[in-house]
């Protein structure tokens, strides 16, 4: 509890919010690798359930991982 309080005071975020932001940033980067499927991306950023990852990703970005990949990921040329 003390850690959580200090963490929030220092960052302005709860630890869970901070962790979620870091996971989503990593997921966005990994989605640029078209050799990885969505389940692999989910697992690599700490989610064991791809469906739950997809829901959390949509909440955070407004797009599904597939939509993000299609619209924002830069494919190698």
N, C-alpha and C positions, 0 to 999 in steps of 0.2 A: 504494500500500500504506500509506503514511504517513497519507493522508487517511482511508482506511478505518478505521485504528486509532484516530485521533483522533475520528472520527465515532462509532464504537462506544463509546468512553470517555465521550463527551459525552451521547449519547442512550440508550445501552443497547441499541441496535438496529444491525443492519448497515444499510448504505445500501439494499440490496435490500429488506429488511424495511420500512424507512421508506417507500420509494417505493411498495411494494405497499399499505401502509396508506393512504397518501394517495390512490392510485388507487381503492381500494375505497370510501373516504369520498366521493370525487367521484362514483363510479358510483352509490352509494346515493342521492345527491342528484339526479343526472340521471334515475334510474329513476322519480322522481316526475313527470317530464314525459312524459305519456302520448303525446305526439306523436312521441317518439323511439322507434325500435325498438331491440332489444337490440344489433344490429350497430352502430348509430350510437353508442350509449352506449359500447360497447367501443372503438370508434375514437377517440372524444373523450377517453377516459381513457388512451389509449396502447397499445391492443392492436389489432393488425391482423387477428387471427383470433378471430372471435366464439366459436368452440368452446373455444379455450384460455381466453378471458376467462371463459366460463361455468364451466369447471372451477376456475379460480382463485377466482372469486367464491364458488362453493359451498364451497371449502376455507376461505375466510376467514369466511363467514357461516353456513354450514350450510344455506343455501337457494340455489336457482338464482336468477338475476336475475328470471325470470318469477314465481317464488314470492315473492320479496322484494317485487316490484311489487304483487302481488295482496294480500299480507298486511300490508305495512308502509308502502308509499307512500301518501301522502295525496293523493287526487285532488281537483282543484279543484271547487268547487261552483258 
